[in-house]
Amino acid sequence: MATVKIVTDSNSGITQAEAKELGISVIPMPFLINGEDFLEDINLTQAEFYNHLEREANVSTSQPAVATVTDLWDSLLAEGDDVEIVHIPMSSGLSESCHTAIGLAKNYGGRVHVVDNQRISVTQKASVFDAMKLVKAGKSASEIEAYLMKTKFDSSIYISLDTLKYLKKGCRLTPA
């Protein structure tokens, strides 16, 4: 029976401290603020991020570096020949990080399962918790992936915004 490790990204809202307690891994999402690189929950708190926005800083996001993802996967897989990974990134509709991970996983001989279950924030976090429950129930990585894909549209998230400025600035919204 394989050992299944769960990996997600910080868009799930799971902090590094919570990840450690839960026994999972969280890849921090990178930000470029006024030309300086930051990693969410590593060298940038939420309060600091919002402070930068309020001060009209030049903020952009990026996907995690390939080496960040593969180094984490390699370290987890090095724990044993029976280790498999279920990687739950943010929705492919919001970032290329999911597509990149799917491409990278092809080099891992079926030991890394990337789940594009179209989720972000609390719904992504719920998927992580579902995956953890399935690991405890003895399910394989492929069974967990299948379940998360089957249930991906069973949840909704509603977002209220004070301004559309940042969506427009980040090319997530086109001007009317």
Phi and psi in degrees as a GROMACS rama.xvg file:
@    title "Ramachandran Plot"
@    xaxis  label "Phi"
@    yaxis  label "Psi"
@TYPE xy
-75.3744  152.369  ALA-2
-92.8239  125.296  THR-3
-106.283  126.767  VAL-4
-106.131  140.381  LYS-5
-105.014  131.239  ILE-6
-127.36  138.072  VAL-7
-140.642  -171.616  THR-8
-121.532  170.526  ASP-9
-69.9891  -8.61725  SER-10
-67.6515  -12.7273  ASN-11
-72.9005  -15.2557  SER-12
84.8704  1.81165  GLY-13
-86.1203  122.147  ILE-14
-78.5998  166.977  THR-15
-61.6516  -39.4084  GLN-16
-64.6146  -44.041  ALA-17
-63.1449  -40.8134  GLU-18
-59.5191  -42.3816  ALA-19
-61.5419  -44.6002  LYS-20
-63.4695  -37.6323  GLU-21
-81.2956  -15.5063  LEU-22
77.6119  30.4117  GLY-23
-122.4  176.443  ILE-24
-118.457  138.813  SER-25
-123.06  120.939  VAL-26
-83.3923  122.837  ILE-27
-73.2731  137.444  PRO-28
-81.6921  137.832  MET-29
-86.3403  147.057  PRO-30
-130.165  147.074  PHE-31
-114.117  116.996  LEU-32
-122.636  114.838  ILE-33
49.9905  41.358  ASN-34
83.2745  1.0502  GLY-35
-109.782  136.324  GLU-36
-81.7128  137.108  ASP-37
-135.651  152.58  PHE-38
-119.939  127.985  LEU-39
-57.4187  127.783  GLU-40
68.6413  9.17138  ASP-41
-108.788  -60.9605  ILE-42
-127.094  22.5347  ASN-43
-150.707  117.425  LEU-44
-86.5304  165.556  THR-45
-61.0402  -41.9749  GLN-46
-60.3451  -43.283  ALA-47
-64.5016  -40.4305  GLU-48
-59.2291  -50.5001  PHE-49
-65.9896  -32.5122  TYR-50
-61.7551  -43.069  ASN-51
-61.0265  -42.6228  HIS-52
-62.3824  -43.867  LEU-53
-62.226  -31.171  GLU-54
-88.5971  12.1007  ARG-55
63.3677  32.5689  GLU-56
-64.9898  155.693  ALA-57
-83.7999  103.871  ASN-58
-115.879  132.012  VAL-59
-138.982  158.237  SER-60
-112.274  165.752  THR-61
-150.149  169.466  SER-62
-86.3489  159.749  GLN-63
-59.7702  148.433  PRO-64
-61.7275  144.47  ALA-65
-53.3683  -44.0938  VAL-66
-62.7925  -33.438  ALA-67
-61.4455  -44.7773  THR-68
-69.6134  -52.0351  VAL-69
-68.4503  -34.5439  THR-70
-63.1731  -41.5246  ASP-71
-64.5016  -49.5994  LEU-72
-57.4722  -45.7131  TRP-73
-59.9683  -42.1791  ASP-74
-66.9309  -38.1389  SER-75
-68.8245  -43.4161  LEU-76
-68.8437  -25.666  LEU-77
-69.312  -11.6733  ALA-78
-71.2222  -12.9679  GLU-79
166.397  154.221  GLY-80
-67.2034  -17.6115  ASP-81
-94.159  3.17307  ASP-82
-79.5153  135.155  VAL-83
-128.116  157.063  GLU-84
-121.329  136.907  ILE-85
-109.853  113.299  VAL-86
-104.606  121.604  HIS-87
-117.637  86.9782  ILE-88
-84.3669  173.876  PRO-89
-62.9928  160.735  MET-90
-50.7563  137.496  SER-91
-64.3151  -19.0018  SER-92
-74.9239  -11.2125  GLY-93
-114.891  -15.0954  LEU-94
-158.868  154.015  SER-95
-80.9302  -5.0512  GLU-96
-60.1124  -33.578  SER-97
-68.0249  -47.3542  CYS-98
-62.065  -39.7237  HIS-99
-61.8435  -45.9478  THR-100
-62.5032  -40.6222  ALA-101
-60.3538  -43.6836  ILE-102
-63.6855  -43.275  GLY-103
-64.4348  -37.3457  LEU-104
-61.8476  -24.5253  ALA-105
-62.9341  -20.0457  LYS-106
-88.3582  5.92406  ASN-107
-114.859  19.726  TYR-108
54.6668  35.7412  GLY-109
81.4843  6.03193  GLY-110
-88.6519  -12.3518  ARG-111
-119.461  123.534  VAL-112
-113.335  112.538  HIS-113
-96.5624  126.055  VAL-114
-105.772  110.898  VAL-115
-94.4189  80.7903  ASP-116
-99.7683  22.8297  ASN-117
59.3674  34.9304  GLN-118
-121.633  162.184  ARG-119
-150.907  155.066  ILE-120
58.2667  -130.516  SER-121
-63.4379  -29.2508  VAL-122
-74.333  -34.7858  THR-123
-65.5754  -42.2035  GLN-124
-60.8436  -40.4486  LYS-125
-61.3619  -38.3159  ALA-126
-63.2394  -39.7325  SER-127
-61.9725  -45.4692  VAL-128
-64.8947  -38.6184  PHE-129
-60.4763  -44.2092  ASP-130
-61.9196  -40.8116  ALA-131
-62.3969  -41.4929  MET-132
-62.6285  -40.0681  LYS-133
-68.8728  -34.6966  LEU-134
-61.089  -46.992  VAL-135
-62.6145  -28.6582  LYS-136
-82.3311  1.05685  ALA-137
85.6596  15.7969  GLY-138
-76.5249  151.073  LYS-139
-80.9886  167.335  SER-140
-60.4093  -40.6245  ALA-141
-68.4341  -34.4645  SER-142
-67.8538  -38.9271  GLU-143
-66.4229  -44.9137  ILE-144
-57.8295  -46.4535  GLU-145
-61.1951  -42.9609  ALA-146
-63.3281  -46.9715  TYR-147
-64.6737  -34.8457  LEU-148
-71.1572  -38.4017  MET-149
-65.9532  -33.4536  LYS-150
-102.187  10.0114  THR-151
-61.312  -27.2612  LYS-152
-100.483  14.3832  PHE-153
-86.4991  12.3043  ASP-154
-143.376  154.807  SER-155
-134.311  157.58  SER-156
-137.747  137.07  ILE-157
-115.857  133.49  TYR-158
-123.585  133.626  ILE-159
-112.949  132.167  SER-160
-118.36  141.711  LEU-161
-75.5855  -29.528  ASP-162
-151.334  152.357  THR-163
-95.3808  1.10528  LEU-164
-52.6673  -47.1074  LYS-165
-76.3823  -30.509  TYR-166
-65.9298  -41.4822  LEU-167
-65.8267  -46.4771  LYS-168
-61.0752  -36.7972  LYS-169
-88.7198  11.8933  GLY-170
61.0182  28.4128  CYS-171
-94.6901  -6.56361  ARG-172
-146.799  132.677  LEU-173
-94.7205  144.18  THR-174
-67.3187  146.823  PRO-175
